[in-house]
Amino acid sequence: MRDTFIIDHSVIIVVTIDGCCCVTNGLDDAGSHLDHHANIGHGRIGQECFRRIMNDHRFDNLPMILETPWDRHQADIDLMYSFVV
């Protein structure tokens, strides 16, 4: 069993049975079968969507995997935390 959350018209997040969610900010369209990651604000998912994810109570206390390029990964993590109000 898993839960599926639709954040906006283009973003779907699946929380698996182990209670973990994965957020990938890709450069490519959904269904392209490519896995090119982008930093927050530079991919298909805009900053506003990430802000909504970080403030959605359904994700409270869930481990989150953030898939972005390694060279700015810590900056992306810091940016995600800055979105919490």
Protein Blocks (a to p, Z undefined) as FASTA:
>chain_A
ZZdddfblmbccdddfkopacddddfbdehklpacdcdehiambdfklmmmmmmmmklgo
iacdddddfklmmmmmmmmmmmpZZ
